[in-house]
Amino acid sequence: MTIVPLDTFRAELERLRADAEAAMDAAADEVALEAARIDFLGAKSGRLKAIQKSLGGLAAADKPAGGRHFNEAKAAVTACFEAAQARVAGAGSECRLDAIDVTLPAEPVRLGHMHPITRTIRRVQEIMGRLGFESVDGPEVEDQWHNFEALAIPAEHPARDPLDNFYLAVARGADPLLLRSQTSTVQIRVMENREPPLRIVSLGRVYRPDTADATHYPMFHQVEGLLVEPGTTLAHLKSVLRMFASSFLGHAVNVRFRPSFFPFTEPSVEVDMEWGGRWVEMGGAGMIDPAVLEAVGYDPDSVTGFAFGLGVERIAARRYGVEDIRDFYRNDARFLRQF
Ligand code: FA5
């Protein structure tokens, strides 16, 4: 290997240092300065790095002096870069200050607001909270036990049809999970983990492959209410729903029960509400079926309770005078801004 004379090495270092200082002093902005930094100080292929490699070519006796010269040059180039950096940053802020005319009136800050469905959810939680119902959450991806079996919906029940649910693909042999089709799942989750007395309300998204129309959407929200206390009757259920409806709608509201069927309540009812001369179906309800109480480990002979499930979009539509629930999800700012 050819030996590099120390003088040659020093001369190269001096040249590099002069070039670097010239380039950095000339850099007019951050982009130009960054290009100069990469050229001279770049960790991979910068010119200083290249010279550092040639240190190995010095005679053994010259290496300590060569190393010292190299370190001096590197420190000088680094200091020059830092000075240029401060200069460029200062220049930038001067430019920006010049560009702002502080005497002009400010642009108004555009405030967003809650989506009408979120607002409805908060309002329902607040009203039910005043009636002693604690707000709880449950998962949107559910297993078959919580969405069906514990709710007395057996394997052959049409409600479990793949065409009526969003099942998720799972490993062969595993029990398929699904996007929950109702918030009644949360009743089970709460009762499995707590002892009566219970008053809970759960609001969240549910999913069904329904065709979207003025009153249906494939993703919608439900309010689930659950009360488990000794001596509960349908009359308590009706009172709670009437108090809720009057608070939410701000009117004297009539509540009507129509006989219905849900596998997890006995008896079961459809809940209609009337005010302003119009009846609207809001959801389903009933007394908790003994099979459900047994499934969660309660004694059906000593425990009583009711449950109800209402459609949030439906009650929000009625509250705000919206004729088509699809409007909630069109993301048309002109519609959303009204609330
Ligand atoms: C249920 O989902 C029962 N879990 C309700 C229940 C809870 C009964 C507790 C008894 C005890 P249903 O499928 O009827 O019931 O739905 C309840 C409400 O959800 C409907 O009345 C309606 O307001 C709303 N809903 C149903 N499907 C849709 C949809 N595709 N889009 C918007 N809202 C819907």
Residues whose N, C-alpha, C, O or C-beta is under 5 A from the ligand:
A	BS01	FA5	S181 Q182 S184 D210 T215 H216 Y217 P218 F220 F262 T265 E281 M282 G283 G284 A285 G286 A307 F308 G309 L310 G311 E313 R314
